[in-house]
């Protein structure tokens, strides 16, 4: 059984006991959260989507908050002496899917 769910503006294919990294979510470590924006669900070869999924939820537990790898942004214009270096580290939340309710 799996489901496609929208979490923080992104779509993920999730199954029970799966761990995924999503953009930073509000909540403390160990807290339980539910996502009700289920787009598609599959159970024993039968698919449900649209109005068949009213009341469907995906429940998860927050495992940790962490930062991703550093991304370096370097801009340069040749022969002008213009150089600009910048970096960014994205905030992530690691969650574990505890159940899918149809």
C-alpha positions as CSV (number, residue, x, y, z in Angstrom):
1,X,0.0,0.0,0.0
2,X,1.3,3.4,-0.9
3,X,0.0,6.9,-1.4
4,X,1.0,10.1,-3.1
5,X,0.7,13.0,-0.7
6,X,1.4,16.8,-0.9
7,X,3.7,17.9,1.9
8,X,4.9,21.5,2.1
9,X,4.2,22.1,-1.6
10,X,6.0,19.0,-2.9
11,X,4.5,15.6,-3.8
12,X,6.0,12.4,-2.3
13,X,5.2,8.7,-2.8
14,X,5.1,7.3,0.7
15,X,4.6,3.9,2.3
16,X,4.3,2.8,5.9
17,X,7.5,2.9,7.9
18,X,9.3,4.9,5.2
19,X,11.6,7.8,6.2
20,X,11.8,10.9,4.0
21,X,13.3,14.4,4.1
22,X,10.9,17.3,3.6
23,X,11.2,21.0,3.8
24,X,11.2,22.3,7.3
25,X,7.9,21.7,9.2
26,X,6.6,23.2,12.4
27,X,6.7,20.9,15.4
28,X,9.0,19.4,17.9
29,X,11.0,16.2,17.5
30,X,8.8,13.2,18.4
31,X,5.6,15.0,17.6
32,X,2.9,13.4,15.4
33,X,1.5,15.2,12.4
34,X,-1.1,14.3,9.8
35,X,-1.4,15.3,6.1
36,X,-4.8,15.3,4.6
37,X,-3.9,16.3,1.1
38,X,-3.7,12.7,-0.3
39,X,-3.7,12.8,-4.1
40,X,-3.6,9.1,-4.9
41,X,-3.7,5.8,-3.0
42,X,-3.0,2.2,-4.0
43,X,-4.2,-0.8,-2.0
44,X,-3.8,-4.3,-3.3
45,X,-3.8,-3.2,-7.0
46,X,-6.8,-0.9,-6.7
47,X,-6.3,2.8,-7.1
48,X,-8.3,5.6,-5.6
49,X,-8.1,9.3,-6.5
50,X,-10.1,12.4,-6.4
51,X,-13.4,12.2,-4.5
52,X,-12.8,8.6,-3.5
53,X,-10.2,10.0,-1.1
54,X,-12.4,12.1,1.1
55,X,-11.1,11.7,4.7
56,X,-7.9,10.0,3.7
57,X,-4.9,10.9,5.8
58,X,-1.2,10.1,6.1
59,X,0.1,10.2,9.7
60,X,3.8,10.7,10.4
61,X,6.2,11.3,13.3
62,X,8.9,14.0,13.3
63,X,12.3,12.3,13.8
64,X,14.7,15.3,13.6
65,X,15.3,18.8,12.1
66,X,18.6,19.2,10.2
67,X,20.3,21.2,7.5
68,X,21.2,19.9,4.0
69,X,24.5,20.2,2.2
70,X,25.9,23.6,1.4
71,X,25.3,25.0,-2.1
72,X,27.8,27.5,-3.3
73,X,26.6,30.3,-5.6
74,X,29.4,32.0,-7.4
75,X,28.9,34.9,-9.9
76,X,31.6,36.5,-12.0
77,X,31.7,39.0,-14.8
78,X,34.9,38.7,-16.8
79,X,37.3,41.6,-17.2
80,X,35.2,43.8,-14.8
81,X,36.6,42.7,-11.4
82,X,33.1,41.6,-10.3
83,X,33.0,38.5,-8.1
84,X,30.3,37.4,-5.7
85,X,30.3,34.3,-3.6
86,X,27.3,33.2,-1.6
87,X,26.2,30.0,0.1
88,X,23.0,28.4,1.2
89,X,22.0,25.4,3.4
90,X,18.4,24.3,3.2
91,X,16.5,23.4,6.4
92,X,15.0,19.9,6.3
93,X,12.8,17.8,8.6
94,X,13.2,14.0,8.7
95,X,9.8,12.3,9.1
96,X,8.7,8.6,9.4
97,X,5.4,7.6,7.9
98,X,3.5,5.7,10.6
99,X,0.2,5.0,8.8
100,X,-2.0,5.6,5.8
101,X,-5.7,5.8,6.5
102,X,-8.3,5.6,3.6
